Amino acid sequence: MKRFSKLMLLALPILAACGGGNDDKTCVTDLSNLTKSCVANPSHALPEGIWYGSVNSSQSIAAQTIVLENGQYFSIYTQGGSFVWLIEGIMTATDGAFTDPATVGFHSLGAIRGGTLSGTFSTKSTLTATTSLFVSPDTTATSFNGNYNTTYDTPIGISDVARTWNSATGVTPASTITFAADGTARGTQSACAFTGSFKPRSTGKHLLDGTLNFTGSLCSLDNMSMSAEATVVNGQLTIVGVTPQRDQAFYLSAQ
């Protein structure tokens, strides 16, 4: 007697990824009719870069935003070149929208506040954001925007900053910093003296990674150290950093 077996093909959907090495879609194949449908996977790309824009304030405040590839960001608000406010945090993003539930704001007069951040962006084009924090005399949440600066996509080396930089006349806080050819740096800002060292960021972007150490009996950062990022755009040096405890911040602008 011959035994017969039947191979039954179940009409079940099969999930598969599409798109080659950098899969950007999830596909479903229905074996009952051999049709396949695909949907795009969410994008978690960040608004990485350097952005320049303005703030919705009656105070004519400018905004400079630096977003690193790990999601850490620094948004610096200045008025006439002088420092007013800085917010810092780590954002996440999905399909062009970003959020941070724990941003921290540092005011020029020493106030520190916590809040939130949300916004949207178009890659290497424009950025808009709103933070629940605001600066007096404003009494509502602060919105700011930015246009992408393509300088971010070019490397920067120590040789590009190896000289003495000084804040512009009338700009506060008054600062000076000197970079040596080996990346070491020393300078002063108000009651603070500081030393440190910088090197090009490993991503090859227009940023220098650094560490600063502060001294000064009247300096709020006395005996503290922090990581800092430095960049130069259109001849303007920016250095910004926040302590690991997020209880102190540093900002320097010079030319």
N, C-alpha and C positions, 0 to 999 in steps of 0.2 A: 504494500500500500504506500502510495506516495503521500507525503505530507506537504501541504502548501501553507505558506505563511504570507501574510499581507503586511506590506509596509504602508502604514497610514501616515499621511502628512497632515499634521494639524495646522489649521489656518490661524496661526498665532502671529501677532506682530513681533518683529525683531528690531531691537534698538541698535543703532550704529552711529558712530561719529563720522562726519564728513569734513572734507576740507583739507586733507593732506596733513603735513607735519604739525601745522598750527590749527588744529581743529577748531572751527568757529561755528559749527552747526551740529545739532542732534537730529538724526534722521530715523524715521520709522518705516519699515517695509511690511506691508500687509500681504502675506503669502496667499491669501484667498484670491487676490486679483493681481498680485505682483506689482503693486504700485508703491511708490516711496514718496514720503513727504518729509520735509526738513524745516526746522525752525532754528533761527540764530540763537546761539548761546549768549547769555548776558556778558557785556564787556565790563571789565573792572579796571580799565585804563584810567589813570589819574591825570589831572591837569598839570603834569610835570612841566616846569619851566619858570621863566621870569616874566612877570606881567606888570604893566604900568597902566594906571587908570586914575579914577577920582572917587570921591566919597559923597554920598547924598547928605551934605552938610552945608549950613550957611557960612561955614568957616573957611571955605575954599581949600579943603584938605585934599592932598594927593595921596594915592595908594600905590605902594610897591609890594608885590606879592611874589614870594619865592616858594615853589612847591618842589620838594625832592622826590626822587623815584620811590622812596619808601612811604610816602604819604605825609611826612612831616612838612609843615608849612609855616611861614612867617609872613604876616601882612603888616606892613609898616605904614603908618599914617604920618605925614609931615605937613606943616604949614609954613610956606615961605622957606622951605628947606630945613626948618627946625623940627625936632622930634616932638610928636604929640602922644602917640599911642601905638602899641604893638600887640597883635594877637598871635598866639602860637598854639599848635596842636598837631594831631595826626588824623588825617581824613581818610575815608574810604569812598569808593565811587562805583556806581552801577549805571551803565548806559548813559554816560554824560551828565549824571547828577551826583554831587558829592555831599557828604555830611560829616560833622564831627560833634558828638554830644558833650565834649569836654574841652572846649577851647578856653584858653586863659588869656586875659588882657592885662597889659602892663602900661600904666599911665606915666607920663613924664614927671608927675609930682609924687610918684611912688605908690599910688593906689594899685591894687591887684584884685581882679574880679574874674569869676568863672562864668561861662555861658555856653552857647551853642553856635554852630555854623552850618549853613546849607547853601547850595548854589548849583549852577549848571555851567557847562563849558563846551566849547567847540575846539577840538584838538588843534593846537598851534594857531589859534585864531582869537577867540574872545572868551572871557570869563565874567560871570556875575555871581555875587554872593551876598548873603545877609547874615550878620551876626546879631545875637540878642544883646550884645554889649553896645554901649554908646558912650560918647564923650560929652560932658557938660559944655555948653548949654543945651545941646541936643537932648531930647527926652524920649526918643523912640529908637527902635532897633536900627543899627547902622548897616546900610547897603553900600557895596563898593563894586567896582568893575575893573577890568584889565584887558589890555591888548597884548598878545604874545610878542616877546622880543626875541628875534632870531639869533641874537648874540649868544643865547643859551646853548645853541647847537655847535658852538666853536670852542675848542679847548682853551684854557688859560693856564699859563705857567708862572712860576715864581719870578721869572725875568720880566713879566708884564707888570709886576707891582713893586719891584726892588728899587725903592726910593723913599723919600719922605713925603707924606701926604698930610694936608692940613684942612680943617673945616673952613668953609667960606666965611668971610666977614659977616658977622651978625647972626650966623647960624648957631643954634644951641642943640646939644651941649658942645662947647668948644673942645676940639679934639686934635691930636696929632699922633701919627704913627709912622715908624720907619721900618721897612722890610729890608733885611739883608739878603744877599744872594743865595744863602743856604736855607731861606725860608723862616728864619727866626725873626721875631718882631718885638718892638718895644714902643710904648707910647704913653700918653697921658690923656685923661678926660676929666675935666673938673677936678675933684679932689682925689681921683683915682690914678694910680700908676699901674701899668700892666706890662707883662712880657708874655711871649707865646711863640708858637711855631705853626707854619702852614705848609700844606702840600696840595698838589692838584687832586681833585676828587677822582676816584678810580673809574667813574662812569665816562670820563672824558668830556664832561660838560663844562660850562663856563663858571666853575665854582672851585674855590680852594677850601679844603677842610682844615680847621685849626683848633688849637686849644689855647685859652687865655688864662693867665693867673694874675690876680689883682692884689694890690696892697694900698694902704693909706688909712690913717687913723680916722679920718672923716669920710672915708669911702664906704658906701653901703655894701660893696662887694669885697671888703677887706678880708684877705686870707681865703678867698673863694676861687674856684676854678670852674670853667665851663667850656663846652665845645662850641665852636662858632663856624659860620660859613661866611666867606668873603667872595665878592664879585666886583667887576668893574664894567660899567656900561656907559658909553659916551663920556669917558673920562671921569666918571663919578665912582668912587670907591664906596662900597657898602659892606659893613661887617655886622652880623647879627647873631645873637646866641641867647640861650636860656639855660639856667642851671638845671641839673638833673631833678632837683626837687620842685622845679617850676615856681620858685619863690623869688627869683631875681632875673632880670633880663639886661642885655647890653645891646646898644645900637650905636654905630659910628658911621658918619658920612663925611667924606673928605675928597679933596681933588688935588 
